[in-house]
Amino acid sequence: MKREAFVKKHLMAVVFTLAVSTALVGCAGRIKYPSYYTLNLPAPPDPPAAEGVRASLAIREFRSPAYLRRGAIVYKTSPEQIGFYNYDRWAVDPRDFVTNAVADHLRASGTFTQVTLYDGRADIDYVLSGRLERLEEVDYDGGVKVQVAISAQMTRVATGETVWSNEATEVGTVPQRNVPAVVSEMNRTMERTIEKLLTPSPGTMTK
C-alpha cells in the first residue's frame, strides 16, 4: 500500500509539473514584442562643383510636438483625437531623421561650402531651424492616409535676420490597412515634403 501511495503521489507531481510547464509555454507564446520601424529616403546625389559658393550653414535639431517624441507610431481617428500603436514604434527619433535628411538634401544642393549639424559654434554664416509638425496615420475622411508637415527658417548669424522660411505639407494614400504599408507611405510622403520644403533652396535666398 505504501508503494502504491508513493507511486500515485509521484505521478501526481509529474502531472502537476507538466501542467505548469505547459501553462508557462502557453503564456510565453502569447507575449507580444514591439516592432521597430525607420524611414529610409534615397541617398541624395553628389553635390555639383562649387562655383562662387562661400556661405556655411548649420542645422539645429528639428523640434516637434510632444506626442511625436513618445516613440510610438501615431494615428488619428479624428482631427481632435490622437492614438498610439502599442507595439509599433520608431527605431529612430523622427526629429533626428528629419534633421539629417534635410542636411543631406542641402549638402547635395551645392549652395553652401559646408552643411553641418549645429553645435553652438559661431564660425558659420547661417543657422537653419525647423519643426516636424506632423507625422501620422490619418483614419478619417475615407480610407487610410498619412500626413507629413514640416516648417523651417534660416537666419543670418551676424545679424539675427531671417533670410528664408517655408513650410510644406503632403498627404499620401495607404493602399493596405497595416502598419508596414503605413510606414512605407510615410517614407514616400516624407521625401516629397522635404523636397517641397526646400524648393527653392534656402541657398538661393542668400545671394
C-alpha positions in Angstrom: 0.0 0.0 0.0 2.8 2.3 0.8 4.4 1.7 -2.5 1.1 2.4 -4.4 0.7 5.6 -2.4 4.2 6.6 -3.3 3.7 5.9 -7.0 0.4 7.8 -7.0 2.0 10.7 -5.3 4.9 10.7 -7.7 2.5 10.6 -10.7 0.5 13.5 -9.4 3.7 15.5 -9.0 4.7 14.7 -12.6 1.3 15.7 -13.9 1.4 18.9 -12.0 4.8 19.8 -13.3 3.8 19.1 -16.9 0.6 21.2 -16.4 2.6 24.2 -15.0 5.2 23.9 -17.8 2.5 23.8 -20.5 0.9 26.9 -19.0 4.2 28.7 -18.9 4.9 27.8 -22.5 1.4 29.0 -23.5 1.9 32.3 -21.7 5.3 32.8 -23.4 3.7 32.1 -26.7 1.3 35.0 -26.1 3.9 37.6 -25.3 4.0 40.2 -28.0 7.2 42.1 -28.6 7.4 45.6 -30.2 8.1 46.0 -33.9 10.5 48.9 -34.8 10.5 50.9 -38.0 12.5 53.6 -39.6 12.1 55.8 -42.6 14.6 55.3 -45.4 14.9 58.0 -48.1 17.0 57.6 -51.3 20.5 58.9 -51.0 20.8 62.4 -52.5 23.1 62.9 -55.4 26.6 64.2 -55.0 26.7 68.0 -54.9 27.8 69.9 -58.0 31.1 71.5 -58.2 31.1 74.7 -56.1 31.2 77.9 -58.1 31.2 81.2 -56.1 29.8 79.4 -53.0 31.1 81.0 -49.8 28.4 80.7 -47.2 28.3 77.9 -44.5 25.2 76.5 -42.8 24.5 74.7 -39.5 21.2 72.9 -38.8 19.7 72.8 -35.4 17.9 69.6 -34.3 14.3 69.9 -35.6 11.6 70.3 -32.9 8.2 68.6 -32.8 5.0 68.3 -30.8 5.5 66.3 -27.6 3.3 63.4 -28.8 5.7 62.8 -31.7 8.5 62.3 -29.2 7.0 59.3 -27.4 8.4 56.8 -29.8 5.1 55.2 -30.8 3.8 55.5 -34.4 0.8 57.9 -34.2 -2.6 57.6 -35.8 -5.6 59.9 -35.7 -9.2 58.8 -35.8 -10.5 62.4 -36.0 -8.9 65.9 -36.2 -9.0 66.1 -32.4 -8.2 62.5 -31.3 -4.6 61.1 -31.2 -3.9 57.4 -30.8 -0.6 55.4 -30.4 0.2 51.9 -31.6 1.2 49.9 -28.5 3.7 47.6 -30.3 4.7 49.6 -33.4 7.5 52.1 -32.6 10.1 54.2 -34.3 13.6 52.9 -34.1 15.0 56.4 -34.6 13.6 59.7 -33.2 11.7 61.3 -36.1 13.3 64.6 -35.2 16.8 63.2 -35.8 15.7 61.6 -39.0 14.3 64.8 -40.4 17.3 66.9 -39.3 19.7 64.6 -41.0 17.6 64.2 -44.1 17.3 68.0 -44.6 21.1 68.3 -44.0 21.7 65.6 -46.7 19.5 67.4 -49.2 21.2 70.8 -48.6 24.6 69.3 -48.9 23.6 67.8 -52.3 22.3 71.2 -53.4 25.8 72.6 -53.6 24.7 76.0 -52.4 26.8 76.0 -49.2 30.5 75.5 -48.6 29.6 73.2 -45.8 26.4 72.0 -44.1 26.9 70.7 -40.5 24.7 70.0 -37.5 24.6 72.9 -35.1 26.9 72.6 -32.1 26.9 76.1 -30.8 29.9 77.3 -32.8 29.8 80.9 -34.1 32.1 80.5 -37.1 29.2 79.9 -39.5 27.2 82.2 -41.7 23.6 80.8 -41.4 21.6 78.6 -39.0 18.5 76.7 -40.1 15.9 75.8 -37.5 12.9 73.6 -38.2 9.9 71.8 -36.8 8.3 68.5 -37.7 4.7 69.5 -37.4 3.0 66.2 -38.4 4.0 62.6 -39.0 0.9 60.5 -38.5 -1.6 58.0 -40.0 -5.0 59.6 -40.7 -8.0 57.3 -40.4 -10.9 59.6 -41.1 -12.4 61.3 -44.2 -12.4 57.9 -46.1 -9.6 55.4 -46.3 -6.2 55.3 -44.6 -3.8 58.2 -45.4 -0.6 59.6 -43.9 0.2 63.3 -43.4 3.6 64.9 -43.1 4.1 68.6 -42.4 7.4 70.4 -41.9 8.3 74.1 -41.4 11.8 75.7 -41.3 13.5 79.1 -41.3 17.1 80.3 -41.8 18.7 83.2 -40.0 21.9 85.1 -40.7 24.2 84.6 -37.7 25.8 88.1 -37.9 22.5 90.0 -37.8 19.9 87.5 -36.5 17.8 88.3 -39.6 15.5 85.7 -41.0 16.5 85.3 -44.7 14.4 82.4 -45.6 11.4 80.5 -44.3 9.0 77.9 -45.8 6.5 75.2 -44.8 5.3 72.1 -46.6 2.5 69.6 -46.1 1.9 66.4 -48.1 -0.7 63.7 -47.8 -0.3 60.1 -49.1 -2.8 57.3 -49.6 -2.1 53.9 -47.9 -3.0 51.0 -50.2 -3.3 48.4 -47.4 -4.5 48.7 -43.9 -1.4 47.6 -41.9 1.5 49.3 -40.2 4.3 48.3 -42.7 2.2 49.8 -45.5 1.6 53.0 -43.4 5.4 53.3 -42.8 6.2 52.8 -46.5 3.7 55.6 -47.5 5.2 57.8 -44.7 8.6 57.3 -46.3 7.4 58.4 -49.8 5.4 61.3 -48.3 8.3 62.5 -46.2 10.5 62.6 -49.3 8.0 64.7 -51.2 7.6 67.0 -48.2 11.3 67.7 -47.8 11.7 68.4 -51.5 8.8 70.8 -51.4 10.1 72.5 -48.3 13.5 73.1 -49.8 12.2 74.4 -53.2 13.6 76.9 -53.9 16.7 76.0 -52.0 17.5 78.3 -49.0 20.8 79.0 -50.6 19.2 80.9 -53.4 17.9 83.4 -50.8 21.4 84.3 -49.5 22.8 85.5 -52.8 
